[in-house]
Amino acid sequence: MHHFLLEPCPSSAAIWDDTLKVHQLTYDFYSEVSYRQEFDAYCQWYEETAAKHRAEAESMKNDINILGWFCHS
């Protein structure tokens, strides 16, 4: 004599609920990945721009002070 264990089939609402949870989790994960990539790109741009501005400011120190010709102290 064989005894079979019969498990009830999950309701379609439970399957739909699980599917939505997986979808939301996947969406949140890829949103976070996208946010971090954009933030890293922004940080890299900021560092490059700051370095360029520092170099420009350093080169401006050697420029002739034309404004000083017109201002008498």
TORMI-287820 format. One record per residue (C-alpha): residue number from 1; x, y, z. Coordinates in steps of 0.001 Angstrom, whole numbers, plus 500000, padded with zeros to 6 digits. Last residue first. Example, Ala and Ser with C-alpha at 12.3 -4.5 7.8 and 13.67 -1.06 7.14 Angstrom:
! residues 2
+-----+--------+--------+--------+
| seq |     c1 |     c2 |     c3 |
+-----+--------+--------+--------+
|   2 | 513670 | 498940 | 507140 |
|   1 | 512300 | 495500 | 507800 |
+-----+--------+--------+--------+
This chain:
! residues 73
+-----+--------+--------+--------+
| seq |     c1 |     c2 |     c3 |
+-----+--------+--------+--------+
|  73 | 546749 | 602030 | 497155 |
|  72 | 546491 | 602758 | 493502 |
|  71 | 544328 | 600432 | 491446 |
|  70 | 544700 | 600748 | 487697 |
|  69 | 548011 | 598909 | 487282 |
|  68 | 546906 | 596253 | 489801 |
|  67 | 544120 | 595197 | 487451 |
|  66 | 546762 | 594074 | 484978 |
|  65 | 548287 | 591602 | 487422 |
|  64 | 550583 | 589717 | 485056 |
|  63 | 549970 | 585977 | 485083 |
|  62 | 552138 | 583647 | 487177 |
|  61 | 549432 | 582996 | 489781 |
|  60 | 547049 | 582218 | 486906 |
|  59 | 548939 | 578975 | 486222 |
|  58 | 548154 | 577711 | 489735 |
|  57 | 544486 | 578647 | 489387 |
|  56 | 544298 | 576797 | 486059 |
|  55 | 545925 | 573695 | 487574 |
|  54 | 543529 | 573787 | 490537 |
|  53 | 540587 | 574180 | 488135 |
|  52 | 541710 | 571176 | 486085 |
|  51 | 542105 | 569058 | 489229 |
|  50 | 538637 | 570111 | 490401 |
|  49 | 537152 | 569195 | 487022 |
|  48 | 538793 | 565756 | 487040 |
|  47 | 537672 | 565073 | 490626 |
|  46 | 534120 | 566210 | 489872 |
|  45 | 533904 | 564070 | 486733 |
|  44 | 535071 | 561012 | 488695 |
|  43 | 532575 | 561727 | 491462 |
|  42 | 529769 | 562140 | 488909 |
|  41 | 530652 | 558825 | 487223 |
|  40 | 530687 | 557100 | 490624 |
|  39 | 527280 | 558616 | 491451 |
|  38 | 525844 | 557456 | 488120 |
|  37 | 527151 | 553942 | 488713 |
|  36 | 525794 | 553932 | 492269 |
|  35 | 522345 | 555068 | 491147 |
|  34 | 522228 | 552449 | 488373 |
|  33 | 523173 | 549652 | 490785 |
|  32 | 520551 | 550880 | 493274 |
|  31 | 517865 | 550951 | 490582 |
|  30 | 518941 | 547468 | 489478 |
|  29 | 518461 | 546115 | 492996 |
|  28 | 515163 | 547922 | 493575 |
|  27 | 513719 | 546558 | 490326 |
|  26 | 514833 | 543013 | 491177 |
|  25 | 513304 | 543265 | 494668 |
|  24 | 510082 | 544673 | 493234 |
|  23 | 509851 | 541874 | 490646 |
|  22 | 510559 | 539203 | 493271 |
|  21 | 507863 | 540640 | 495539 |
|  20 | 505406 | 540876 | 492640 |
|  19 | 506004 | 537233 | 491730 |
|  18 | 505546 | 536155 | 495345 |
|  17 | 502203 | 537957 | 495573 |
|  16 | 501044 | 536529 | 492234 |
|  15 | 501897 | 533014 | 493437 |
|  14 | 500034 | 533646 | 496702 |
|  13 | 497015 | 535029 | 494831 |
|  12 | 497059 | 532027 | 492467 |
|  11 | 496613 | 529781 | 495446 |
|  10 | 499346 | 527387 | 496344 |
|   9 | 498506 | 523802 | 495431 |
|   8 | 497748 | 521790 | 498524 |
|   7 | 500271 | 519152 | 499344 |
|   6 | 499327 | 515545 | 498936 |
|   5 | 501617 | 513086 | 500598 |
|   4 | 501124 | 509748 | 498961 |
|   3 | 500772 | 506541 | 500910 |
|   2 | 501404 | 503389 | 498973 |
|   1 | 500000 | 500000 | 500000 |
+-----+--------+--------+--------+
